[in-house]
Amino acid sequence: MTRLNESIAFTGSGSAYRDIINRYRPELAFYHETYKDLHRHPELSEQEDRTSAIAARHLLRIGYSVHTHIGGYGVTGVLKNGAGPTVLLRADMDGLPVHENTGLSYASKEEMKDKDGHRVPVMHACGHDVHVSCLMAAAELLHAARSEWKGTLICLYQPAEEIGAGAQAMVDDGLYSKYDVAKPDIVLGQHVLCLYRAGSVALTAGPIAAAVDGLKIRVFGKGGDGSMPQHCVDPIVIGSHVVVRLQTVVSRELQPGKLGVITCGKFQAGTAPNIIPNYVDLELTIRSYESKIHKQLLDAIERIVRAECDASGSPQSPEFTYFAHAPATVNDADRTKTLNSSFADYFQKRAGPFEPLPGSEDFSVLARAINVPSVFWGLGGCDPTKWDEANERGAIQDIPINHSAEFAPVIEPTLSTGMDALALAALTFLDQ
C-alpha cells in the first residue's frame, strides 16, 4: 500500500498558482481561534444555528452575497467576478453525539437534545469544524485575489451531513433555483482524516466513498414477566439472532473483493431487567460502492429479518423504515486528473493517492442533482510527529479515527493546507 507521504510522480500546473496563494494568504491566527471556538461549541445535525451564523457573518464581512437557512441551516456565499466558469466549494458543519475525550484545552463540553428529545453530549468528532474554518479562510483568500481570476465562486456551508440529509435538503429547498446561486460547472470538497499526515492531501479518480442507507427495523415479540418466558416471545433473542446472522451476508453472500458493510449501531429494547418487552428496535447502516451490490445487501437483510421472526414465532411482521440515503462519492476522471496535476505541482511529496473508504458522504448530491462533475479529496489531520512514530511502528491503525471520542486533528499544518487546497482547486477550474 502506497503511503500518502511517499513520492508520487505527477505533472501539472499547481506551481503557477503558488504566487497567487502566497500573495493573498490571510492572517491565519483569526481562523485558528475560529476553529477552537467551533470545536468548543459543536451542534447536532439540523441544529447548526450558531455555526451557520458564524459562516454567514464572515461571508458578509468579506464581501460575498449571502443566503441563509437553505434546507435548514444551509448557507451560501456567492462572489460574481466576470464571465467564466462557476465553481462551488463545500464544507459541512454538524457535530456528532459523542462525549469528547481528547483532553484538549478547547474540548467540547456541550450537550444538546437529539431528535428523540434525549440530552446527549456533542463533539466535532468528524472534523467538520476543520472544514468550516478552512473554507472561511479560502473564501477570504479568493476574494482578495479576485483580480487574478474570472468566473463565479460559491462557498457553501452544508448542514446535516452526519444524517445524510443536508445536501438533499438544500437542493430540495431550491438551492439552484430559488436563490441567487448559479448552477456550478464543478463541485469541490475535502474531508480531514487522521489516518493521513497533517500537511498532506490525497486524491484519486473513481469511487472514493460508499453509498449508504440507514435502516430502522422493529422486531415484534410478546411481552411478559421475565420469570415466565414460556408464555412470551422474546424479541431480544430474535433481534440478537438477526444481528449475528447479518454478519454472514458480506462474508458468505457477496463476491470476494466486492465492498459491502452492514453495521448494527443501535439495539434498543425493554425498560426493566425482569420484563420481556413487546418489541426491539435495531438501526443499521448499509454501505457499498455498486448499486447492484447495494440491492443485494438490502434484499438479504429483509430476508434474514423476516426468516428469524418466522422461526421464533413473532406475532407480527417486522417493520422496515429506510432513512439517510447518500449515493456513492465518485470523482470525475478528467477533472481529477487536472486537479491531481495542480496538487502534485503545488504540494509535491505531500500529495498522493486517496485510498477509497467504506465511509459515506452526501457531498455528491450537490453535483448529481444538476448532473455536473465533482471532485472530493482527503486532507491529512494527524500530528506529523505522531503519524511518523505510528508509521515507524506499523501502527497507523492505532491513531484515533473519525467518530472517535479521541479524534483530534492538529491545528497546523492542517488548516493552512486545507485552505491552500480549496483555493488551489478553485483557481484550477476558474478562468485566469
SVG drawing of the C-alpha trace seen along z (x, -y; Angstrom):
<svg xmlns="http://www.w3.org/2000/svg" viewBox="-49 -43 59 65">
<polyline fill="none" stroke="black" stroke-width="0.4" points="0.0,0.0 1.4,-3.4 1.6,-5.8 0.5,-9.4 3.9,-10.8 5.9,-8.8 7.0,-10.5 4.2,-10.4 5.1,-11.3 2.5,-13.7 2.9,-16.6 0.7,-19.7 0.4,-23.5 -0.2,-23.9 3.0,-25.8 1.6,-28.6 -0.9,-29.4 1.7,-29.4 2.4,-33.1 -1.3,-34.0 -2.0,-31.9 1.1,-33.2 0.4,-36.8 -3.2,-36.8 -2.9,-34.4 -4.9,-35.8 -3.6,-36.0 -4.4,-32.6 -4.5,-33.5 -8.1,-34.5 -9.0,-31.2 -7.1,-29.3 -9.3,-30.9 -12.4,-30.4 -11.6,-26.7 -11.1,-26.4 -14.4,-28.2 -16.3,-25.9 -14.7,-22.9 -15.8,-24.1 -19.4,-24.6 -20.4,-21.8 -24.1,-21.4 -26.0,-18.3 -27.4,-17.7 -30.2,-20.1 -29.4,-22.3 -26.4,-24.2 -27.8,-27.7 -24.6,-29.2 -22.2,-27.6 -24.2,-28.8 -24.4,-32.3 -20.6,-32.5 -20.1,-31.4 -22.8,-33.8 -21.4,-36.8 -17.9,-36.1 -19.0,-35.9 -20.9,-39.2 -17.9,-40.9 -15.5,-40.0 -17.9,-40.9 -19.9,-37.9 -23.6,-37.9 -25.1,-35.7 -28.2,-33.4 -29.1,-31.7 -31.5,-29.0 -31.4,-26.9 -32.7,-23.5 -32.5,-24.3 -29.3,-26.0 -27.5,-25.9 -25.5,-29.0 -24.1,-30.1 -21.8,-33.0 -21.7,-34.0 -18.9,-36.0 -19.5,-37.0 -16.3,-38.1 -16.9,-38.4 -17.6,-35.9 -16.2,-32.4 -16.8,-29.1 -18.8,-28.7 -17.1,-26.7 -18.7,-25.5 -16.6,-24.8 -18.5,-22.9 -17.9,-22.4 -20.2,-20.6 -21.0,-21.9 -22.6,-19.4 -21.2,-17.6 -21.9,-14.1 -23.5,-12.8 -20.1,-11.8 -18.6,-12.6 -15.2,-14.2 -12.2,-12.6 -9.3,-14.4 -8.0,-16.3 -7.7,-19.4 -7.9,-22.8 -10.7,-23.7 -12.5,-20.4 -16.3,-20.4 -18.4,-20.2 -21.6,-20.9 -24.9,-18.9 -28.0,-19.2 -31.3,-17.4 -31.3,-14.9 -34.2,-14.2 -35.7,-11.9 -35.6,-14.5 -32.7,-12.9 -29.9,-15.2 -26.6,-14.0 -23.0,-15.1 -21.9,-16.7 -18.4,-16.7 -16.8,-17.6 -15.6,-14.0 -15.5,-14.1 -13.6,-17.3 -16.4,-19.5 -15.0,-22.4 -11.8,-22.0 -13.9,-22.0 -15.7,-25.2 -12.5,-27.0 -10.6,-26.1 -13.4,-27.2 -13.7,-30.5 -10.0,-31.1 -10.1,-30.1 -13.1,-32.4 -11.1,-35.4 -8.1,-34.4 -10.1,-34.0 -12.0,-37.3 -8.7,-39.1 -7.3,-37.5 -10.3,-38.3 -8.1,-40.3 -6.3,-37.0 -9.3,-35.0 -12.7,-35.3 -15.9,-33.5 -18.3,-32.9 -17.3,-31.3 -19.9,-29.7 -18.9,-28.9 -21.5,-26.5 -21.8,-25.5 -24.0,-22.4 -26.0,-21.2 -26.9,-17.6 -24.2,-15.6 -23.9,-13.2 -27.5,-12.0 -27.2,-12.1 -29.9,-14.7 -28.3,-18.1 -27.3,-18.2 -30.6,-16.9 -32.5,-19.3 -30.6,-22.3 -31.3,-21.0 -35.0,-20.4 -35.3,-23.9 -34.3,-25.4 -30.6,-25.8 -30.1,-26.2 -33.4,-27.8 -35.0,-29.9 -31.8,-31.6 -29.2,-33.6 -26.9,-30.6 -25.8,-29.8 -25.6,-26.1 -21.9,-25.3 -19.7,-23.7 -18.0,-21.7 -18.5,-20.9 -15.4,-20.5 -14.9,-19.5 -12.5,-17.9 -12.5,-15.8 -10.0,-15.8 -8.7,-12.3 -6.2,-11.5 -5.1,-8.3 -3.2,-10.8 -0.3,-13.0 -1.2,-16.7 0.0,-18.8 -0.8,-16.2 -3.6,-15.9 -5.0,-12.7 -6.9,-12.4 -8.0,-9.5 -10.4,-9.2 -13.4,-7.0 -15.3,-5.7 -13.8,-7.1 -16.7,-6.8 -19.5,-4.3 -23.3,-4.7 -25.2,-4.4 -28.7,-3.7 -29.9,-3.9 -32.4,-1.3 -34.6,-1.1 -36.1,2.3 -38.7,3.1 -39.0,6.7 -42.1,7.7 -42.5,10.2 -45.0,10.9 -44.1,9.3 -44.5,10.6 -42.8,11.5 -39.2,12.4 -39.7,15.4 -42.2,17.0 -40.6,16.8 -42.6,19.9 -45.6,17.5 -43.8,14.9 -42.0,14.4 -38.7,12.7 -37.9,10.0 -34.4,9.5 -33.5,13.1 -34.9,12.6 -33.0,9.3 -29.8,10.9 -30.1,13.7 -30.7,11.1 -27.6,9.2 -25.4,12.3 -26.9,13.7 -26.3,10.4 -22.6,10.9 -22.7,13.7 -24.1,11.6 -20.9,10.0 -18.7,13.0 -20.9,15.6 -23.1,13.9 -21.0,11.2 -18.4,12.0 -15.0,11.8 -13.4,8.4 -16.7,6.5 -17.2,3.9 -20.1,4.3 -20.5,3.2 -23.5,3.9 -23.3,2.4 -25.9,2.5 -25.0,-0.5 -28.2,-0.7 -30.1,2.0 -32.8,0.8 -35.3,2.8 -37.1,3.0 -37.5,0.9 -36.6,3.3 -34.5,6.5 -37.4,8.6 -39.8,7.7 -39.7,9.2 -40.6,6.3 -43.1,6.3 -40.5,5.2 -36.9,4.4 -35.6,1.6 -32.5,2.0 -30.8,-0.7 -28.4,0.3 -26.2,-1.3 -25.5,0.4 -22.7,-0.6 -21.3,0.3 -19.8,-1.2 -22.1,0.5 -25.8,0.2 -26.2,4.0 -24.3,4.9 -26.3,2.4 -29.6,4.0 -28.2,7.5 -27.4,6.3 -30.8,4.7 -32.6,7.8 -30.5,10.1 -31.2,8.0 -35.0,8.1 -34.9,11.8 -32.9,12.6 -35.1,10.5 -38.3,12.0 -36.9,15.5 -35.7,15.1 -39.1,13.6 -40.9,16.6 -38.5,19.1 -39.2,17.6 -43.0,17.3 -43.1,13.5 -46.7,12.4 -46.3,9.6 -44.3,8.9 -41.3,6.8 -41.3,3.1 -38.6,1.6 -38.0,-2.2 -35.3,-3.5 -33.6,-6.8 -30.4,-8.8 -29.6,-7.7 -26.5,-9.0 -25.1,-7.9 -21.5,-6.8 -19.0,-9.5 -17.3,-9.1 -14.6,-11.5 -14.8,-12.6 -11.9,-11.1 -10.9,-14.0 -11.3,-16.7 -9.5,-14.6 -6.6,-14.2 -6.5,-18.0 -6.6,-18.7 -4.1,-15.9 -1.6,-17.8 -2.2,-21.0 -1.9,-19.3 1.3,-17.4 3.0,-20.6 1.9,-22.6 2.2,-20.1 4.8,-17.9 5.6,-15.0 2.7,-16.0 0.3,-15.0 -0.7,-11.3 -3.5,-8.9 -6.7,-8.6 -7.5,-5.1 -11.2,-4.6 -13.2,-4.4 -16.2,-2.4 -17.5,-5.5 -20.1,-7.7 -20.8,-11.3 -23.8,-13.2 -21.4,-15.6 -22.1,-14.3 -25.8,-15.1 -24.9,-18.7 -23.5,-17.7 -25.7,-14.8 -28.8,-17.0 -27.7,-19.1 -25.6,-16.5 -22.2,-18.2 -18.9,-16.6 -17.5,-16.6 -14.1,-16.0 -13.5,-15.2 -10.2,-14.8 -8.7,-13.8 -6.9,-16.3 -4.4,-14.9 -5.0,-15.8 -2.7,-13.7 0.1,-15.4 3.2,-14.8 5.3,-13.6 2.6,-11.1 2.0,-9.9 5.7,-9.3 6.0,-7.4 2.9,-5.3 4.1,-4.6 7.5,-3.6 5.9,-1.0 3.4,0.1 0.6,-1.1 -1.3,-3.7 -4.4,-1.8 -3.9,-2.9 -4.4,-6.6 -7.9,-7.7 -10.1,-7.9 -13.2,-9.9 -16.1,-9.5 -13.8,-8.5 -14.0,-10.4 -10.2,-10.9 -10.3,-12.3 -8.1,-15.4 -6.7,-16.9 -3.7,-19.1 -4.5,-22.8 -1.3,-23.3 -0.4,-22.4 -4.0,-21.1 -5.8,-24.4 -3.2,-26.1 -3.1,-23.0 -6.9,-22.8 -7.1,-26.5 -4.5,-26.1 -6.1,-23.0 -9.5,-24.7 -8.1,-27.9 -5.8,-25.9 -8.7,-23.7 -10.9,-26.8 -8.2,-28.5 -7.5,-25.4 -11.1,-25.5 -11.7,-29.2 -10.6,-31.3 -7.3,-33.2"/>
</svg>
